[in-house]
């Protein structure tokens, strides 16, 4: 036993411990003259709280550093100093008060109730182009002011853009910012950080903020930052250490093709595409040289938008009149609508078919991962030795012989079976199975169990309820033991066990009504088969089929068995389980709730009803859907000699709401109808205007022709009207 004294904590560690022991939702301290109301967020060094000033009733945001012992005080002081530089700037969140000498330290900022741009994007997704441009222009002007005072932000991202009560943007969080003469590196946020910035030895540069501006605008238009994908995130996250992570980030940005998603957004014109592409150029030499150039490009785009209608009016006016008459014919309208609907259905079917193939591949990979888990345990020498020691124990071996003779199944708890379950010699392997079940990688596994070569269960992770425990029972008739497509009769002679890793037939859980499947593999010692290791998994968990709002995937049993066409996993099942309701037995027994898989054999779009929509519980699915199906193949195994992959009997069916898929067509039809009415009105209006000028000119002609000196038709200078173009708001310098 060690006699060393307990290590004493530093003041900073004591402060952190005190903070961690604080009840959830309780303010970390009291700030003089302010009442803390609610917490906005928590970071590495402290928390941000919404508070009310006691004297004025003004709502403010207070950043409290309760981990002061871990702070670099010079960095925090530098952030405050830069906020002071930008005080009274309408485009920057304002600093109101600093309590750096307080314990804990804090500073008070103005509170913006609309939250951050990141919150706005998370709630509503990508923004309309005009709204994105308005916010972006405010950010550009604010950043231009900061650069004018020699401050580089270095960490511009949606979370650091706050929106005031009018929806105007304010720049916040200058914690990573650098003064222009400061040569220290500053790391930003992945996918908003320029590739050359991702270097612990990089020198701050204006091109960093230019890149972040481009990434910010791209994110507002598309909904996610440029170059970000599941593969790129996975590659970066697989790195070891900061330097390796930064290097991989640079490689991802440099080696990835230029982003294209923003070019497909409706309303994004060529000028805006050029602004985005130039700002997020991988090579800093190809970017805008400074923020002023970005602002100039925005202003030039606005000028072009003002000129475009005049150009179109002068050049395309006659062509538009002719096109309107031809385009809005009723016959062509009906034909276009029908053809477009069919095309949309076909496109949705192709998309669903691709999604079904991808989902089926994911299911196959999930099955393979579970196969590897059971094979890993079956090859574990320590586990094999423990299993042999258990079944050959001098006291357990006679009990096993009796169990083999009586062949108790289900809940039939005989005295011999109970004695076997409670025997101390079996506890070691039972604990080994429980340890396997508790591994983090087995979070979605229902149970682990091991069976001897005669089909009797030796140990199981499902042993909490002794009245229902399967330990000691006969399971040689089950498919995960004998490898068939269906369970045998429990009274049938014991069949030989499986010889290779096997995916069992699905079976229904008596506790939840959901479907399960087992992965099993033989366990050998000195070339002799001594038992079977298996795990059971809820079908809905190991497949990982996540539903979307208008599209989701279901899993169907496609085997030539009594359960053919039964839905094994459906979003309705998840909702029932969330409400602690059991999946009804009728969903598997009543034929009306089964999927007619033969309809997918033709390989053409299938439009129909969701079978579960016929039930009261599933009435929200009682709509027309576009279906596509793909069978799940057995994963390719190293020891497989078959030329083609064997089918698992599972079928992934992807269905998309029909009305949602063709919604653009209905919207187009409505838009065309409105435009047809508008076009007729415009033609009438143009004709009237032309006739107005013609009539006016005709009225003036006789005046000059008569020569009587009447000047009544001349417009006096003070009555003349000048046609002015809209003026542009002055840009702060």
Protein Blocks (a to p, Z undefined) as FASTA:
>chain_A
ZZbdcddddfklmmmmmmmmpcghiafbdcehiacfbdfbdcfkbccdddddfklopacd
ddddfklmlpcfklmmmmmmmmmmmgoiakbccdfbdcfkbccddddddddfklpfklmm
mmnopadfklmmmmmmmmmmmmmmmmmnopafklacfklpccdfkopacdehjllgccfk
lcbdcdddehiacfklmcckbccdfklmmmmmmmmmmmmmnopaehiafklmmmmmmpgc
jklmmmmmmmmmmmpccdfklmmpghiafklmmmmmmmmpmblklmcfbfklmmmmmmmm
mmmmmmmmmmmmmmmmmmmmmmmmmmmpfklmmmmmmmmmmmmmmmmmmmmmmmmmmmmm
mmmmmmmmmmmmmmmmmmmmklmmmmmmmmmgfklmmmmmmmmmnopghjlccfklmmmm
mpmklmmmmmmmmmmmmpmklmmpfbdcdddfkopafbdfblmbmmlccghiacklpmkl
nopabdcdfkbccddddfbdcdddddddfklopacddddddddeehiafbdcdddddfkl
mnopacdfkbccddddfbdcfkgoiafbdfklmmmmmnopacdfklmmmmklpccfklmm
nopacddddfklmpmklmmmmccdddddddddddddfkbcbfbdcdehiacdddddfklm
mmmmmmmmmmmmmmmmmmmmmmmmmmmmmmmmmmmmmmmmmmmmnonopaklpccfklpc
cddddddddddZZ
